[in-house]
C-alpha cells in the first residue's frame, strides 16, 4: 500500500482513531424545527441516527426499559436500529430542533461507532448551538444556489463539531481505544482503493489470524465486514472517477484492481444497475 498507511501505522492509537474521524462525512437526511403540544411516538426503529434537541419544554425518551426525561438544553442522539419511544407527558409546548443523519468514514463505516456516545446529554453552549442550527435551517430553506449549498454544509458540520466538542470536553464521550492495533492497520489498508488485490486470505497471511476471525472481529469493531467495506470504497471511487475525469473506463478499471474492463463493467452494472458508460453519461460534472 501507499506511504500514508505506513505513516498511520506509526501513530499512537488515539491519534489513529482521530484520523479515522477526520475522514467522516456528515450526511443529513432530514431536519426541522417543530413545536409540539402532544407527542407519542412508540417503537421507533430507524436506519439512521436521530438527533433531537429540546429548546424549551420537556419530553421523554425510553430505550430498553430506561426512561430519560429531557428539558431545555437536552440533546438525544439515538443510534440506528435502536428501538425507542419518544413522547410527552405534559400538554405544554415543547420546541425541538432535530435532524436525521449518517456520519460515515469514507461513506461506509459509521463514525459514531468509534465513540462512546451517551443517549442523552446537556449542552452548555445552548445559544451557540441554537444559532448554528438556525443558520443551517435558513441556508437549507434559502435559494438553491451553490453558495447556499456550501453554507448549509458548513453550518451542518459546525453543529456536529459543537456537539462532539462539548461531549468530549465534558467527558460525556470518549474515543473507543479498544480497537486492536492490527485491526486499525487492516482498516487503513483496505480503505485505499488501488490495484492491489486484497482478500481475506491475504489479510490472514499478513496479520497471522484466520480469515473467519478477521471478518467477524472487524465487523464487530467497524460494523461492516472488511471485504464488503473494500468493495464499497472501490465503487465509490469508481463513481467519482467516472463523474469527474477523462480517464478511459479501462484505465479506471485497472487502477481499482480489476483484471479487465469486462469484469469491471459486469461488477459495476450489478452494483449500480447501470453500466459505467451509462453512469458517466448521466452523472458527469465536467
Secondary structure as UniProt FT lines:
FT   HELIX           3..9
FT   HELIX           13..22
FT   STRAND          24..36
FT   STRAND          40..44
FT   STRAND          49..56
FT   STRAND          59..63
FT   TURN            64..65
FT   STRAND          66..70
FT   TURN            72..73
FT   STRAND          74..78
FT   TURN            80..81
FT   STRAND          84..87
FT   STRAND          94..105
FT   TURN            106..108
FT   STRAND          109..110
FT   HELIX           111..114
FT   STRAND          115..117
FT   STRAND          120..122
FT   HELIX           126..140
FT   HELIX           146..169
FT   TURN            170..171
FT   STRAND          173..175
FT   TURN            177..178
FT   HELIX           181..190
FT   HELIX           200..207
FT   HELIX           211..222
FT   HELIX           226..244
FT   HELIX           249..255
FT   TURN            256..257
FT   HELIX           261..272
FT   HELIX           276..283
//
